[in-house]
Amino acid sequence: MTDLKNKAAAASAEQADGSEPLLKVNGLVKHFPITKGVLKRKVGAVQAVDGLSFDVRPGETLGVVGESGCGKSTMGRLVTRLLEPTGGTIEFQGKDITHMSAGRLRPMRRDIQMIFQDPYGSLNPRHTVGGIVGTPFRLQGVTPEGGVKAEVQRLLELVGLNPEHYNRYPHEFSGGQRQRIGIARALALKPKLVVADEPVSALDVSIQAQVVNLLDDLQDELGLTYLIIAHDLSVIRHVSDRIAVMYLGKIVELADRGSLYEAPMHPYTKALMSAVPVPDPRRRGAKSERILLKGDVPSPISPPTGCRFHTRCWKATQICKTTEPPLIQLKTGHQVACHHPENGEDQAPGDAPLEADVITVAPARTPEAAEPEAPAVPEAPEAPEVAEAVEPEAAAGKAPEAAEAPEPAAAEAPEAAGAPEPEPEESPKAAEPVTEESPKAAEPASEESPKVADAGTEESPKAAEPATGDAEGKAKE
Ligand SMILES: Nc1ncnc2c1ncn2[C@@H]1O[C@H](COP(=O)(O)OP(=O)(O)OP(=O)(O)O)[C@@H](O)[C@H]1O
C-alpha cells in the first residue's frame, strides 16, 4: 500500500508539465446528508463525490464521463461553487475558492461559467433573448464597449444566431438554438473556464453535432478552457483532450484521449467502451467482445468497500474487496485506480480471486444482432442480465438511489443569472428509492446537419431537468 502511495506521489510530480493548471481539484468530497424525522436527525449520507483529484490546464478540454448517478453533475456544481464542498480543495488560478464567501466569489464568477443540459429549462421564458444574454453584464455591473445591446448582438452572431432576433422569446427558438442562447450567455463575460454539464444530451442527434462543433470553434477562437460532463462516450471522445472516467463518486481512470480509447486500463472503462455501437457496418464484425456487467450500480449511500467497482468486476480479487486502489500513473499521461489493470502491470499479482458471481462477458454478437439493440453507452453496464441488456429500456435503468430524482429547481437559477450563489441546503433526494424510469427528454425538430461523425452514432438523451426558467425568474423577483 505504501508502495502505491509513493507511486501516486511520483505520478503527480511527473505530471507537473510546467504550465500552472487553471483549475486544481484535490480530494473533493460532497456528501448529501440524509435526515429523518422532525428533528432532521442525520441517518446517513449520499456519497455523491468522494475524493476527486484532477487538474484542468489552460486551453484544454477535460471530459468527464460516467453513468447516471456517478456524481458528474455534483462535481460540476462543486467546481463552479454552486454547491458547498464537504471536503477537499478547489483552486482556480492558484487561489483557493473552496469555501470562499459569495461576496468574494462574485468577481470570480466572471471567469467560471456554466452551460446546462436543458436548453428549455435553463432560460427564463419571460425574458427576451436580449435580456437573457445581457443579464451577466447587469449583474456584474459591466458595460461593454458599444453598449450592452451591441455586445449581445455580437454574441448572438458569434454563436450562429440572427442578431435581429434580440427581442424574441425562448419559445420561439428550437432546442439547438436555445442551447446556443445558453452558450452566448455563458460567454458574455469572456470567462476563462466553461463547465458544460451534458451540453448536448437533451438535443436531437444532428443538433448535438452542431452544438459540439460550435463549442470546438469557440474554444479555438476565444482560447476557452472546458470541463465537459457527458455520459455519451462518442461526444466525449470528440471534444476532449483528456478524459476522466467516474464510477460511484470516484475517478477510476484519467488519461489522454488517444491513450484511453486505444488501451483503456480500468475494467470499467473497458466495459463502457465495449458497449459503444460501431457506426460502420463493415467494422462491426471486428468488435471482439461486448462486456455486460451484472447487477446495478451500488448505492452511493453505502458504497462497496475497497474498490467500489469490485462487486461488478470480473478481475476482482480479495484485495479489491478490502483495499481501495489509489489513482496512480501507470503509463505516461495515464492514471488508473485498479489493482489489476488491463493493458498494464498487475498491481497485486497472485491475489486470490473473489468467488462472487459478478460478471457476464458476452461473446461477440453478430452485427445483425448487435445493431438495433445497442444501448446508450454508459447505461449498458447497468443492465442486469444479458437478455435484458439488449433492451434499450433496460439499458436506461437507473441506480436505485434516485439518481433521477429532480434537483431543486433553484439550483439552476443563480448561474443562469450569471452570478450564482451556493445552494443553501440540499434536500436528500436519494433517500427514497425510485424504481420507475424517468421520461426521456423531448426532442426538438432537427434542422441542422451533423458535422461530427461520432456524435451521431447513437442517441441517448437524458431526462430533461426540471424547468428552471421559473426559478430563475423567481430568484430575480
Ligand atoms: N441535492 C441532492 N441531495 C441528495 N442527493 C443528491 C443531490 N444531488 C445529487 N444527489 C445524489 O448524488 C448522486 C450523484 O448525482 P449526480 O447528479 O451528481 O450524478 P450524475 O452522474 O450527474 O448523474 P446524471 O447524469 O443522472 O445527472 C446521486 O445518487 C444523486 O441521487
The ligand as a MOL file (V3000), in Angstrom:
LIG
                    3D

  0  0  0     0  0            999 V3000
M  V30 BEGIN CTAB
M  V30 COUNTS 31 33 0 0 0
M  V30 BEGIN ATOM
M  V30 1 N -29.2390 17.6590 -3.7460 0
M  V30 2 C -29.0510 16.3580 -3.5620 0
M  V30 3 N -29.4450 15.7590 -2.4310 0
M  V30 4 C -29.2500 14.4290 -2.2240 0
M  V30 5 N -28.6570 13.6150 -3.1070 0
M  V30 6 C -28.2450 14.1530 -4.2600 0
M  V30 7 C -28.4140 15.5510 -4.5530 0
M  V30 8 N -27.8920 15.7980 -5.7920 0
M  V30 9 C -27.4350 14.6080 -6.2310 0
M  V30 10 N -27.6470 13.6290 -5.3280 0
M  V30 11 C -27.2660 12.2190 -5.4430 0
M  V30 12 O -25.8870 12.1780 -5.7010 0
M  V30 13 C -25.6000 11.1500 -6.6210 0
M  V30 14 C -24.8500 11.7470 -7.8040 0
M  V30 15 O -25.7510 12.5880 -8.5190 0
M  V30 16 P -25.3070 13.4280 -9.8000 0
M  V30 17 O -26.4980 14.1570 -10.3110 0
M  V30 18 O -24.1120 14.1920 -9.4790 0
M  V30 19 O -24.8990 12.2490 -10.7930 0
M  V30 20 P -24.6630 12.3110 -12.3590 0
M  V30 21 O -23.5290 11.4080 -12.6310 0
M  V30 22 O -24.5400 13.7120 -12.8110 0
M  V30 23 O -25.9990 11.6790 -12.8820 0
M  V30 24 P -26.9140 12.1910 -14.0690 0
M  V30 25 O -26.0910 12.0100 -15.2940 0
M  V30 26 O -28.1040 11.2880 -13.9980 0
M  V30 27 O -27.2270 13.6340 -13.7720 0
M  V30 28 C -26.9060 10.5080 -6.9970 0
M  V30 29 O -27.0790 9.3550 -6.2320 0
M  V30 30 C -27.9130 11.5510 -6.6230 0
M  V30 31 O -29.1340 10.9600 -6.2710 0
M  V30 END ATOM
M  V30 BEGIN BOND
M  V30 1 1 1 2
M  V30 2 1 2 3
M  V30 3 2 2 7
M  V30 4 2 3 4
M  V30 5 1 4 5
M  V30 6 2 5 6
M  V30 7 1 6 7
M  V30 8 1 6 10
M  V30 9 1 7 8
M  V30 10 2 8 9
M  V30 11 1 9 10
M  V30 12 1 10 11
M  V30 13 1 11 12
M  V30 14 1 11 30
M  V30 15 1 12 13
M  V30 16 1 13 14
M  V30 17 1 13 28
M  V30 18 1 14 15
M  V30 19 1 15 16
M  V30 20 2 16 17
M  V30 21 1 16 18
M  V30 22 1 16 19
M  V30 23 1 19 20
M  V30 24 2 20 21
M  V30 25 1 20 22
M  V30 26 1 20 23
M  V30 27 1 23 24
M  V30 28 2 24 25
M  V30 29 1 24 26
M  V30 30 1 24 27
M  V30 31 1 28 29
M  V30 32 1 28 30
M  V30 33 1 30 31
M  V30 END BOND
M  V30 END CTAB
M  END
